[in-house]
Amino acid sequence: MALWEIAEVSRQLNCTQQNIHQKKDTLRKMGYLVKDPNDNNKEKITEQGFNYLRDIRIKTMKRQGRLMEDNIQDNEQIENISNNANMQKDFVFDFMKKELEDLKKQLEKEREDKKYWQDLYIQQSEDFKRLAFPPLLDTQEGNKQTEDKIKKGFWSRFFK
């Protein structure tokens, strides 16, 4: 007589161990759940108990419309969905790549505009300085002479 552990039965029937544990009382009443003296008196399911659980699982799958034939169709649908997802992923990737290129172009244009306005501001501020402070901003040589006059004028008060 073959005895099955609950984990083995759940793997074979492709269900959770919790589902099997919920049926323990029923299996015990029917005599399908026995203690194994060779394995520390662990409770194990007999061959008839396995067949009983398998029949329940088949009925459940029929009610849910999930027989193996349906699973094959489901697998085909999943494969089609997966292929569509890959196509969509490629589309999204291409779209994002194009968007990134557009954003790079836009950023470059913004940088060019910023450089233009900075240069214009610098030019206008230099023009303003020339108009507002003509004696100080003559030429480099003229500026140096003006600075020397200012220095001499200050020190000349102390050293005559």
LOKEVO-917235 format. One record per residue (C-alpha): residue number from 0; x, y, z. Coordinates in pm, whole numbers. Layout:
residues N
site k: NUM px: X py: Y pz: Z;
...
//
This chain:
residues 160
site k: 0 px: 0 py: 0 pz: 0;
site k: 1 px: 149 py: 334 pz: -110;
site k: 2 px: 130 py: 626 pz: 129;
site k: 3 px: 160 py: 985 pz: 14;
site k: 4 px: 267 py: 1294 pz: 208;
site k: 5 px: 50 py: 1602 pz: 173;
site k: 6 px: 328 py: 1794 pz: -7;
site k: 7 px: 362 py: 1514 pz: -265;
site k: 8 px: -14 py: 1502 pz: -326;
site k: 9 px: -35 py: 1880 pz: -368;
site k: 10 px: 250 py: 1871 pz: -622;
site k: 11 px: 89 py: 1585 pz: -815;
site k: 12 px: -251 py: 1753 pz: -824;
site k: 13 px: -110 py: 2099 pz: -889;
site k: 14 px: -285 py: 2258 pz: -593;
site k: 15 px: -179 py: 2413 pz: -265;
site k: 16 px: -108 py: 2214 pz: 50;
site k: 17 px: -374 py: 2425 pz: 219;
site k: 18 px: -638 py: 2270 pz: -11;
site k: 19 px: -533 py: 1923 pz: 105;
site k: 20 px: -527 py: 2028 pz: 472;
site k: 21 px: -885 py: 2155 pz: 439;
site k: 22 px: -990 py: 1803 pz: 338;
site k: 23 px: -804 py: 1626 pz: 624;
site k: 24 px: -1114 py: 1569 pz: 838;
site k: 25 px: -1303 py: 1419 pz: 543;
site k: 26 px: -1008 py: 1198 pz: 452;
site k: 27 px: -974 py: 1083 pz: 813;
site k: 28 px: -1345 py: 994 pz: 837;
site k: 29 px: -1327 py: 797 pz: 512;
site k: 30 px: -1012 py: 613 pz: 629;
site k: 31 px: -790 py: 767 pz: 362;
site k: 32 px: -563 py: 950 pz: 610;
site k: 33 px: -357 py: 712 pz: 823;
site k: 34 px: -55 py: 736 pz: 1052;
site k: 35 px: 263 py: 585 pz: 911;
site k: 36 px: 442 py: 382 pz: 1181;
site k: 37 px: 762 py: 380 pz: 973;
site k: 38 px: 779 py: 763 pz: 962;
site k: 39 px: 727 py: 880 pz: 1325;
site k: 40 px: 350 py: 828 pz: 1297;
site k: 41 px: 316 py: 1109 pz: 1041;
site k: 42 px: -25 py: 1134 pz: 881;
site k: 43 px: -14 py: 1023 pz: 520;
site k: 44 px: -271 py: 977 pz: 247;
site k: 45 px: -348 py: 631 pz: 108;
site k: 46 px: -371 py: 544 pz: -261;
site k: 47 px: -752 py: 554 pz: -241;
site k: 48 px: -729 py: 897 pz: -72;
site k: 49 px: -509 py: 1020 pz: -355;
site k: 50 px: -760 py: 895 pz: -613;
site k: 51 px: -1045 py: 1060 pz: -416;
site k: 52 px: -858 py: 1394 pz: -408;
site k: 53 px: -771 py: 1361 pz: -777;
site k: 54 px: -1140 py: 1312 pz: -863;
site k: 55 px: -1233 py: 1619 pz: -657;
site k: 56 px: -961 py: 1818 pz: -835;
site k: 57 px: -1090 py: 1707 pz: -1177;
site k: 58 px: -1445 py: 1810 pz: -1085;
site k: 59 px: -1319 py: 2145 pz: -962;
site k: 60 px: -1127 py: 2201 pz: -1282;
site k: 61 px: -1432 py: 2109 pz: -1490;
site k: 62 px: -1644 py: 2357 pz: -1297;
site k: 63 px: -1384 py: 2623 pz: -1357;
site k: 64 px: -1359 py: 2521 pz: -1721;
site k: 65 px: -990 py: 2453 pz: -1685;
site k: 66 px: -934 py: 2102 pz: -1822;
site k: 67 px: -609 py: 2020 pz: -1991;
site k: 68 px: -755 py: 2101 pz: -2335;
site k: 69 px: -851 py: 2442 pz: -2202;
site k: 70 px: -504 py: 2480 pz: -2054;
site k: 71 px: -354 py: 2419 pz: -2397;
site k: 72 px: -575 py: 2696 pz: -2538;
site k: 73 px: -486 py: 2912 pz: -2238;
site k: 74 px: -117 py: 2848 pz: -2303;
site k: 75 px: -163 py: 2948 pz: -2667;
site k: 76 px: -345 py: 3262 pz: -2557;
site k: 77 px: -71 py: 3337 pz: -2305;
site k: 78 px: 188 py: 3287 pz: -2579;
site k: 79 px: -5 py: 3522 pz: -2810;
site k: 80 px: -35 py: 3777 pz: -2531;
site k: 81 px: 334 py: 3738 pz: -2462;
site k: 82 px: 416 py: 3793 pz: -2831;
site k: 83 px: 186 py: 4097 pz: -2836;
site k: 84 px: 353 py: 4224 pz: -2520;
site k: 85 px: 693 py: 4186 pz: -2686;
site k: 86 px: 567 py: 4372 pz: -2992;
site k: 87 px: 424 py: 4644 pz: -2770;
site k: 88 px: 747 py: 4656 pz: -2574;
site k: 89 px: 942 py: 4703 pz: -2899;
site k: 90 px: 695 py: 4971 pz: -3009;
site k: 91 px: 724 py: 5150 pz: -2676;
site k: 92 px: 1103 py: 5120 pz: -2687;
site k: 93 px: 1115 py: 5272 pz: -3037;
site k: 94 px: 872 py: 5544 pz: -2933;
site k: 95 px: 1076 py: 5628 pz: -2624;
site k: 96 px: 1396 py: 5627 pz: -2829;
site k: 97 px: 1241 py: 5877 pz: -3074;
site k: 98 px: 1115 py: 6090 pz: -2784;
site k: 99 px: 1463 py: 6089 pz: -2631;
site k: 100 px: 1615 py: 6204 pz: -2959;
site k: 101 px: 1354 py: 6482 pz: -2986;
site k: 102 px: 1426 py: 6590 pz: -2629;
site k: 103 px: 1801 py: 6596 pz: -2700;
site k: 104 px: 1738 py: 6819 pz: -3003;
site k: 105 px: 1513 py: 7043 pz: -2796;
site k: 106 px: 1776 py: 7064 pz: -2520;
site k: 107 px: 2045 py: 7156 pz: -2772;
site k: 108 px: 1820 py: 7430 pz: -2914;
site k: 109 px: 1757 py: 7561 pz: -2561;
site k: 110 px: 2132 py: 7568 pz: -2496;
site k: 111 px: 2187 py: 7762 pz: -2819;
site k: 112 px: 1916 py: 8010 pz: -2722;
site k: 113 px: 2065 py: 8047 pz: -2375;
site k: 114 px: 2412 py: 8111 pz: -2522;
site k: 115 px: 2267 py: 8372 pz: -2760;
site k: 116 px: 2091 py: 8558 pz: -2479;
site k: 117 px: 2398 py: 8540 pz: -2254;
site k: 118 px: 2617 py: 8683 pz: -2528;
site k: 119 px: 2360 py: 8956 pz: -2597;
site k: 120 px: 2343 py: 9044 pz: -2226;
site k: 121 px: 2721 py: 9060 pz: -2199;
site k: 122 px: 2743 py: 9279 pz: -2509;
site k: 123 px: 2472 py: 9515 pz: -2383;
site k: 124 px: 2626 py: 9538 pz: -2036;
site k: 125 px: 2965 py: 9622 pz: -2191;
site k: 126 px: 2802 py: 9887 pz: -2408;
site k: 127 px: 2629 py: 10031 pz: -2102;
site k: 128 px: 2956 py: 10042 pz: -1908;
site k: 129 px: 3127 py: 10225 pz: -2194;
site k: 130 px: 2849 py: 10483 pz: -2205;
site k: 131 px: 2808 py: 10526 pz: -1831;
site k: 132 px: 3175 py: 10522 pz: -1729;
site k: 133 px: 3374 py: 10660 pz: -2022;
site k: 134 px: 3675 py: 10786 pz: -1826;
site k: 135 px: 3726 py: 10458 pz: -1647;
site k: 136 px: 3675 py: 10233 pz: -1944;
site k: 137 px: 3884 py: 10386 pz: -2214;
site k: 138 px: 4131 py: 10121 pz: -2319;
site k: 139 px: 4347 py: 9890 pz: -2120;
site k: 140 px: 4630 py: 10140 pz: -2131;
site k: 141 px: 4398 py: 10427 pz: -2044;
site k: 142 px: 4250 py: 10229 pz: -1755;
site k: 143 px: 4597 py: 10158 pz: -1621;
site k: 144 px: 4691 py: 10527 pz: -1635;
site k: 145 px: 4368 py: 10620 pz: -1454;
site k: 146 px: 4440 py: 10363 pz: -1182;
site k: 147 px: 4794 py: 10499 pz: -1142;
site k: 148 px: 4657 py: 10855 pz: -1106;
site k: 149 px: 4415 py: 10738 pz: -839;
site k: 150 px: 4692 py: 10561 pz: -650;
site k: 151 px: 4929 py: 10858 pz: -678;
site k: 152 px: 4655 py: 11094 pz: -575;
site k: 153 px: 4587 py: 10896 pz: -258;
site k: 154 px: 4952 py: 10853 pz: -155;
site k: 155 px: 5044 py: 11204 pz: -250;
site k: 156 px: 4839 py: 11329 pz: 45;
site k: 157 px: 5070 py: 11152 pz: 286;
site k: 158 px: 5401 py: 11196 pz: 105;
site k: 159 px: 5455 py: 11542 pz: -36;
//
